[in-house]
Amino acid sequence: MPTIKLDPIDRKILAELQNDGRMTNVELARRVGISAPPCLRRVRTLEENGFIKGYHAEVDERELGFEVKVFALVGLNSQNEVDLSAFEDLCRSWPLVRECHMLNGEIDFILKCISPDLTTFQTFLTRDLTAHVNVASVKTSLVIRGAKDLPGVPFSILEERSQEE
């Protein structure tokens, strides 16, 4: 895939869609200062080139009955690439695991898990996660409350950098 360089309008489009993916193309075009047809072409190009991976509704976990959020720090017995990939595949198959990130350092993976209750999470923890043959250790932290949970990337940092140059 060729390397695509984003111009300021592309970055504005991405920033606006990141904040509100439901706005109309006409509104998006107005916000970024171009007409609707080229705006739509740019959005399609951004989608085709993988800059926009999808559109999602932000749901309220607690309103939907998912009261428990846990971060699990997982250490594996083996860090061979085959074993790391197998663990990632396994995480993709577990519905309670909403995010899985490989780390460097003492911990191999951090998992963000969402569960309706502690009993369901405990069952997952003992039946699935800690029972896996390659899992050496699991340390969990129950989230009491969240202070910040923003999707996407901080486009404002790029704007500040370009103004400094």
N, C-alpha and C positions, 0 to 999 in steps of 0.2 A: 504494500500500500504506500503510495507517495506521501511524503510529509506535507501536511497542509499547514500553512501559516495563517493564523487568525488575525484579522484586522480589527480595529476598534469597534466597528459595527457588529461583527460576529460576536465579539465578547459582550457587547451590550445586549444582543439577542439572547445569548446564553444566560446572562445575569437576570434578565427580565423573566425568561421562561423558568429559571430556577426558583424565582420568587413566586411565580404564578403561572403554572403550566396550562391553565384553562383559558387564558385570555384569547380573544380572537386574533387572527392574523392582522386584521385592520388595526386593532388596538396596539398590538406589538409593533407594527410598522410605525404608528404614530409616536410611540415611546422612544423608538430608536432613530427616528428622523428620516425614514425612507418610505417610499410608496409600497403598497401591499404586494404587488406581483414580485418584485425583487426580494422582498422580505420572505415570502413563501419559498422562493427558490433557495435562498440562503438557509432557511430552516431545514429544508429537505436535504441540502448538501451536508449540513451539520449532522443530520440523522444518518445519512448514508456513510459518512466518514467516521461514525462512532463517537462523536462528541456528545450527542444526545443518545442515551442508551434506552430511554423509555419515559413514560409519564405515569405518575402514581398519585393516588389519593393519600393524603396524610390522615391516618385514622387515630382515634383516641383509644389506646389500648385498654385503659381502665373502664371507659364507658362501654367497651365491648366485652368486659368481664375478664380481662387479662391483668390481674392484680400484681403479679410477681415479675420483676425484672432482675436478672442475675448476670453478673460477669463471672465467667469461669476461666481461670488460668490453668492451662493444661501443659504438662510436661510429658514427653513421649520417651519410650525406651530406646527407640531408634530414630535417627534423623536422616536415614537414607532417603533419597528423593522418591523412591517407590513408596516407602512408608509414609512420607509426608503427603504425597498425592493421595494415597489411599485414605488417610485421615481426613483430608479436605473433602474427598468424595463422600465419606461417611457423614461429615457435618452437613453437606448439602442435602442428605437424605433425611435428616432429623428436623421435623417441623418446628420444634421449640428453639432451635438454633437459628437466630435471625441474622447474625453476622459471625464471620470466622476470619480471623487475621493471624497470619504467621508472624512471629516476632523474632528478633535476635536477642540473645542474652540467655538468662536462666530459664525463661518460660518459652515454650515452643509456639503456643497458640493462645489467643484470647477469644472467647466466645461470648456473644451477647445472646442471652436466652430470655424468652418471654413465655410465661406460663399463666394459666388461669388461677393456680393456687400453689402453695408450697408442697402439698402432697403430690401433685402431678410432676412438679420439678424434681422432687426427691426420687420419685420412681424413675424418671429419665436418668438422673444422676447415677443411681445404683444399678439399674438394669442395663442401660446403654453406655453411658460415658465411662464410668470407672471400670466397668466390666470388659471394656475393649482390651484385647491382648497387648496392644502397643502403648496403652496409657499407663504411665508410671506414676503420675501425681495429678491431682486436681485440687485447686484452692478456689473457693467460691466467695463472692461478695454480693450480698443482697442490696439492691438499690433502695435507699430510703426515699429519696426524691431527686428529681433532675433539675439542674439549674440552667442548662443550655443543651439543645439538641437541634442543630441546624443541618439541613441537607446541603449537599453540593460543596462548592469551593468559594473562598473569599475573593471575589473578583476585585473588590476595592483595593486590595494589596497590589495587584497588577497596575491599577490606575495610578496609585501613589508612586510606584516605581517609575512608570513611564514619564510622569511629571517631573521627577527628580533628575532624569537623564537629559 
